[in-house]
Amino acid sequence: MSQTRPRGARTPAVVARRAEAERVARRRRYELWGGAVLLVVVVVAAVVGFRLSARSTAAAGAPPGIGQLAPNATFTTLAGRTESIASLRGKPTLLWLMTTWCSSCQASTQTLAQNLSALEADGVRVVEVENYDDLGQSGPSLAQFGKVLAGPAFSNPDWTFAESSLALTRTYNPRSDLDIYYLLNAKGEVTYVNSTPAATMSQLLGAAGRLS
């Protein structure tokens, strides 16, 4: 005799289907919750990153701009004399902050040696200043760097090699670039700003020519 299943009773197949449906629904809830948390984390990280970047840029400040009187700061020559940017007034000057371990700075020093006579013809002297502490990296000494790369021009009185004070590097290279240079007129005003003389020598000579 067959038995009649009570009304409302669940067959094993029905129970299995409902259990599977509940597992799928539960997994979807977890996925939605996890996605929402991840989105919040990404948004918070982006906001924090933006604020930190803005603070860093604000803290670094901006380097001196064209038309501005070059801010005063000191540097020490290889001869041991401490001199100031203000003392450079009276003669056009190329003030170049560089690092001795930078390959483009090495090439640019050689390029300057090749074009020193052209700069002198426009009355421009060169003050090549190593960034403070060589921006924290190990490179050749400034004296060795200059003698090897400048060659005979190393002893030219119109080319001074010096080491920057911390204040000078912070003022003229606030973003810690490998190199940056400023062309100053006889009044000590910034007339041109660029970097990597090996790549920008034609522009530099053009700006120097406009000083005379």
Secondary structure in CASP SS format (residue, H / E / C, confidence):
PFRMAT SS
TARGET T0000
AUTHOR 0000-0000-0000
METHOD secondary structure of the structure
MODEL  1
M C 1.00
S C 1.00
Q C 1.00
T C 1.00
R C 1.00
P C 1.00
R C 1.00
G C 1.00
A C 1.00
R C 1.00
T C 1.00
P H 1.00
A H 1.00
V H 1.00
V H 1.00
A H 1.00
R H 1.00
R H 1.00
A H 1.00
E H 1.00
A H 1.00
E H 1.00
R H 1.00
V H 1.00
A H 1.00
R H 1.00
R H 1.00
R H 1.00
R H 1.00
Y H 1.00
E H 1.00
L H 1.00
W H 1.00
G H 1.00
G H 1.00
A H 1.00
V H 1.00
L H 1.00
L H 1.00
V H 1.00
V H 1.00
V H 1.00
V H 1.00
V H 1.00
A H 1.00
A H 1.00
V H 1.00
V H 1.00
G H 1.00
F H 1.00
R H 1.00
L H 1.00
S H 1.00
A H 1.00
R H 1.00
S H 1.00
T H 1.00
A H 1.00
A H 1.00
A H 1.00
G C 1.00
A C 1.00
P C 1.00
P C 1.00
G C 1.00
I C 1.00
G C 1.00
Q C 1.00
L E 1.00
A C 1.00
P C 1.00
N C 1.00
A C 1.00
T E 1.00
F E 1.00
T E 1.00
T E 1.00
L C 1.00
A C 1.00
G C 1.00
R C 1.00
T E 1.00
E E 1.00
S E 1.00
I C 1.00
A H 1.00
S H 1.00
L H 1.00
R C 1.00
G C 1.00
K C 1.00
P C 1.00
T E 1.00
L E 1.00
L E 1.00
W E 1.00
L E 1.00
M E 1.00
T C 1.00
T C 1.00
W C 1.00
C C 1.00
S H 1.00
S H 1.00
C H 1.00
Q H 1.00
A H 1.00
S H 1.00
T H 1.00
Q H 1.00
T H 1.00
L H 1.00
A H 1.00
Q H 1.00
N H 1.00
L H 1.00
S H 1.00
A H 1.00
L H 1.00
E H 1.00
A H 1.00
D C 1.00
G C 1.00
V C 1.00
R E 1.00
V E 1.00
V E 1.00
E E 1.00
V E 1.00
E E 1.00
N C 1.00
Y H 1.00
D H 1.00
D H 1.00
L H 1.00
G H 1.00
Q C 1.00
S C 1.00
G C 1.00
P C 1.00
S C 1.00
L H 1.00
A H 1.00
Q H 1.00
F H 1.00
G H 1.00
K H 1.00
V H 1.00
L H 1.00
A H 1.00
G H 1.00
P H 1.00
A H 1.00
F H 1.00
S H 1.00
N C 1.00
P C 1.00
D C 1.00
W E 1.00
T E 1.00
F E 1.00
A E 1.00
E E 1.00
S E 1.00
S C 1.00
L H 1.00
A H 1.00
L H 1.00
T H 1.00
R H 1.00
T H 1.00
Y H 1.00
N C 1.00
P C 1.00
R C 1.00
S C 1.00
D C 1.00
L C 1.00
D C 1.00
I E 1.00
Y E 1.00
Y E 1.00
L E 1.00
L E 1.00
N C 1.00
A C 1.00
K C 1.00
G C 1.00
E E 1.00
V E 1.00
T E 1.00
Y E 1.00
V E 1.00
N E 1.00
S C 1.00
T C 1.00
P H 1.00
A H 1.00
A H 1.00
T H 1.00
M H 1.00
S H 1.00
Q H 1.00
L H 1.00
L H 1.00
G H 1.00
A H 1.00
A H 1.00
G H 1.00
R C 1.00
L C 1.00
S C 1.00
END
